[in-house]
Amino acid sequence: MKTEVYCIEGMACAACSAAVERVTRKLDGVESSDVNLTTNRMTITYDENKVTPDMIISKVEKAGFGAKQEETEEEARKKQAAQEMEQQEESMHVAKRRLIVAICFAVPLLYLSMGHMMPVKLPVPEFLNMETHPLAFALAQLFLTIPVLIAGRKFYLVGFKTLFKGNPNMDSLVAIGTGSAFLYSLVMTIGILSNPMNVHSLYYESAAVVVTLIMLGKYMESRSKGKTSEAIRKLMELAPDTAILYENGTEREVPSASVRVGQTILIKPGSRIPLDGIVTDGSSSVDESMLTGESIPVEKQMGDTLIGGSMNCNGAMVMEVSRVGSDTTLSKIIRMMEDAQGKKAPIAKLADTVAAHFVPTVMAIALIAALLWLIVGGKPLSFVLTIFVAVLVIACPCALGLATPTAIMVGTGVGANHGILIKSGEALEMAHKIDTVVLDKTGTITEGKPQVTDILVYKTSDCGPDGCDVDAHKKMQQDLLILAASCEQMSEHPLGQAIVEEAKARGLTLSRPETFESKTGEGIEAVLDNDTIAIGNRKMMNRLQISLTEAENAASEMANEGKTPMFVAVNGVLFGIVSVADTIKESSIRAVDELKALGIEVYMLTGDNRKTAEYIGKQAHIEHVVAEVLPQDKAAVVEGLQREGRHVMMVGDGINDAPALVQADVGCAIGSGSDIALDAGDIVLMKSDLQDVYRAIRLSRATIRNIKQNLFWAFFYNSLGIPVAAGVLYLFGGPLLSPMLGGFAMSLSSVCVVGNALRLRFLKL
């Protein structure tokens, strides 16, 4: 018995609800039907073998009302994901508009304020000439600065809020620095009325440019953060919305959400499997690479398990549904991705840590200095205000605000030039802490597609009594490849296609078979030049009663090495074996050795069988091999390593890797992998070269080193001028801090920071 809830439309009174209850209770198999007029909901319990949702809806509609099944958990999640995506896109549009506004005003402001300082003076209208019209010059800068600060108002709203709560962060630093520069410039603008020389003490461009640059960095980061949600949405779209219900020999297309456990559905060739189930009739090869990561299709026969979201290749099958809704493998992977995304702790930025101590200290010094001059020194309010603002200006953490984003922007640019796309500053920042790298096998360490590895010939009748010489043996291997490839031309199976690709790569001329027949789950049979050819697995050879005695040892050894032996027989006699496997990339071994040289432990994580995994691991110089891991358990393995106190980078290319990519401290996606893996990763290796993992970690370490240098210089310059700005020299008869000197020191610290960050461009990876 099944209980469901339906939304009923068109009810106006108790008579309506009674009518709906009456018509639905008449259905044979309905145990109970209760309608709540207030909520317009009908709760119905029925026998699934006798009643379907379509029958219930049809009955209600015939009674003159509308009915639709209440959203399942799966549908609700899809709807929520779509809404979140829409909200993210809207917020991105708003951020982009604000950034464009900031840039449009910051660029002319920079031109106006700095044009006269260039080696060749940049032309400006006469009425904005700084020497002849200082007030107009200052007001123009003020009017250009205000829109930029309004566009970046989030820094001030968040920055001051966290500051007042006692937890200053990067936003507080930006707000205090740019705010003090703006306020001081505003005071100096008013002061131009009495002293035109105050025009040399304007710092509007410092406030506007810093805000614009940091807005640009934030926008780029927020763009990348929406990618994981997009990956989840794409995962949801993998399973088709409809399924072909197969009952009593008839086919009927129904929504996948309405299919129940125990019902049978028809899976046609070339279609995606909608739900998890067990094959009850037919056979086919199924491409599960999108979910399991294994590149070679799996042969499915009666009693085998099918995974929803995988692709049926060439045969038709009837499947009994075993799991629906949130219980399916795909749904579990989606849920794990959502959980991992929620658990991923934000990385504490270095600048935030500095800001937490620096900002309150500077504010305290400014306040204490001002109060001392007011109370003890008996100075007028204008003098006190100048001291207060001067301390904030000279200590203006504009350089501190630039220290992290400039280094990260240069670092990500260097990465992009090397084919390493780093999606966020957090990823670049976190990568320097990595001490453990977990590598997926298929498509990451290996090529991700089957290739011919061995050609063994057992037909020796053409050789002399002393056997075949080297040239004759090579000729026979070539003949075997031509024979197999000629027949496999007609096949759509990836293993057959690998043989054809190998023959084409060698420039061999192929013939077309007279007849061709695919034997699902076994191989192919064809007639070529009047010879009967059979190419397939051991099951086919046994059915055709072809002896494999002399090839047994070689075939077993190939299987242990993760290779798939394909036997080739001509007219009932074994000709030879063509083995196909997913081969290791040339760069994988070098990459593993380089990572080890950095002191990083390397793990291999795969769903493949242990023997194959250990063989590949040995070839790639990897000691830690975790094999036979289900797709939904990969994230758990990464989490286990994190619980040991490790900082983990996960490198993968398939949908099955997506939860682990999100769970890891840094997820690294292979560029040739699935779109979902690319969206889930924090870093994308566009060249699909594992050596780029080593390069990304080296780049991160160099960038963090650069950021620390930047923070030191910014802090050093600002701290040096604070006592002078507070009036220490004036106390002993010296001058007050010249605004020109303050501006120069502040600008110099920013120039040093940007210049040091630009050094990263010359980093050799």
Secondary structure, DSSP 4 states (H G I P E B T S, - for coil): -EEEEEEEES--SHHHHHHHHHHHHTSTTEEEEEEETTTTEEEEEE-TTT--HHHHHHHHHHTT-EEEEPPPHHHHHHHHHHHHHHHHHHHHHHHHHHHHHHHHHHHHHHHHHHGGGSSSPPP--GGG-TTT-HHHHHHHHHHHHHHHHHHTHHHHHHHHHHHHTT---HHHHHHHHHHHHHHHHHHHHHHTTT-GGGGGG--HHHHHHHHHHHHHHHHHHHHHHHHHHHHHHHHHHHS-SEEEEEETTEEEEEEGGG--TT-EEEE-TT-B--SEEEEEEE-EEEE-HHHH---SPEEE-TT-EE-TT-EE-S--EEEEEEE-GGGSHHHHHHHHHHHHHHH-PPPPPHHHHHHHHHHHHHHHHHHHHHHHHHHTS---HHHHHHHHHHHHHHT-THHHHHHHHHHHHHHHHHHHHTTEEE--HHHHHHGGG--EEEEEIIIIIEEEEEEEEEEEE---TTSBTTB--HHHHHHHHHHHHHHHHHHHTT---HHHHHHHHHHHHTT------SEEEEETTTEEEEEETTEEEEEE-HHHHHHTT---GGGHHHHHHHHHTT-EEEEEEETTEEEEEEEEEEEEPHHHHHHHHHHHHTT-EEEEE-SS-HHHHHHHHHHTT--EEE-S--GGGHHHHHHHHHHTT--EEEEE-SGGGHHHHHHSSEEEEETTS-HHHHHH-SEEETT--THHHHHHHHHHHHHHHHHHHHHHHHHHHHHHHHHHHTTHHHHTT-PPPPHHHHHHHHHHHHHHHHHHHHGGGG---
